[in-house]
């Protein structure tokens, strides 16, 4: 999986990395047990500070998407606990996206089609 950073985005770099890893897990591009790059390797590859990658990995670990240990590094969790709820942050983000789409004249069916495609 290749991580791409948009330096001009308002989204912090650690969140861009987090979001791309979560999408990779969701899409199956990253499977349970897959090894993630070391903090140092990913930081060098992207050209960012190691503390940024470390923050990302700690966030992914606390959210239950990855496991980390000194011997094996960071890996995608074999079993990701499913809470069956959408976080309040995600609800706000979805509401913002739908609002912008509506203001742009995008039909509701088009949004539903995209949700079906991404789900």
C-alpha positions in Angstrom: 0.0 0.0 0.0 1.3 3.4 -1.0 0.5 6.3 1.3 0.2 9.7 -0.4 0.3 12.9 1.6 -1.4 16.1 0.4 0.8 18.8 1.9 -1.8 21.5 1.0 -4.6 19.7 2.8 -6.2 21.1 5.9 -6.2 17.5 7.3 -3.2 16.9 9.5 -0.6 14.5 8.1 -1.1 12.0 10.9 -4.8 11.9 10.1 -4.1 11.5 6.4 -1.9 8.5 7.1 -4.5 7.1 9.6 -7.4 7.5 7.1 -5.5 5.8 4.3 -4.6 2.8 6.5 -8.2 2.5 7.7 -9.4 2.6 4.1 -6.8 0.0 3.1 -8.0 -2.3 5.8 -11.6 -1.8 4.9 -11.0 -2.4 1.2 -9.0 -5.5 1.8 -5.8 -4.0 0.4 -4.4 -4.6 4.0 -5.4 -7.9 5.5 -5.3 -9.1 9.1 -1.7 -9.9 10.1 -0.2 -7.7 7.4 3.0 -6.0 8.5 3.0 -2.2 8.3 6.3 -0.4 7.6 8.4 0.5 10.6 7.9 4.0 12.0 11.3 5.0 10.7 10.8 3.4 7.2 7.4 5.1 6.7 8.7 8.5 7.9 11.6 8.3 5.4 9.4 7.1 2.6 7.0 10.0 3.0 9.6 12.5 4.1 8.1 13.4 7.5 9.1 13.3 11.1 9.1 9.9 12.9 7.0 11.3 15.7 4.1 11.9 13.2 4.1 8.3 12.1 4.4 7.1 15.8 1.4 9.3 16.7 -0.6 7.7 13.8 0.3 4.1 14.9 -0.6 4.9 18.5 -4.0 6.2 17.3 -4.6 3.2 15.1 -3.7 0.9 18.0 -6.0 2.7 20.5 -8.8 2.5 17.9 -8.2 -1.3 17.6 -7.1 -1.4 14.0 -3.5 -2.5 14.6 -1.3 -4.2 17.1 2.3 -3.2 17.9 5.1 -4.8 19.8 8.9 -4.4 19.8 9.6 -7.7 18.3 7.1 -7.8 15.4 6.4 -4.1 14.8 3.0 -2.9 13.7 0.5 -5.3 12.1 -3.1 -5.1 11.1 -5.2 -6.8 13.7 -6.6 -10.2 12.8 -10.0 -9.4 14.3 -11.2 -5.9 14.4 -14.0 -5.3 17.0 -17.1 -4.1 15.4 -19.0 -1.5 17.5 -21.9 -1.3 15.0 -22.1 2.4 15.6 -20.9 5.5 13.7 -18.9 7.9 15.8 -20.1 11.4 16.3 -17.1 12.8 14.4 -18.0 10.6 11.4 -21.7 11.6 11.6 -20.6 15.3 11.5 -18.2 14.6 8.5 -21.0 12.7 6.7 -23.4 15.6 7.3 -20.9 18.1 6.0 -20.3 16.0 2.8 -24.1 15.5 2.2 -24.7 19.3 2.8 -22.0 20.2 0.3 -23.3 17.7 -2.2 -26.9 19.0 -1.8 -25.7 22.6 -2.3 -23.8 21.5 -5.4 -27.0 20.0 -6.8 -25.9 16.4 -6.5 -29.1 14.2 -6.5 -29.7 12.1 -3.4 -29.6 8.9 -5.5 -26.0 9.8 -6.6 -25.0 10.0 -2.9 -26.7 6.7 -2.2 -25.0 5.1 -5.2 -21.6 6.3 -3.9 -22.3 4.9 -0.4 -23.2 1.6 -1.9 -20.1 1.6 -4.0 -17.8 2.5 -1.1 -19.5 0.2 1.4 
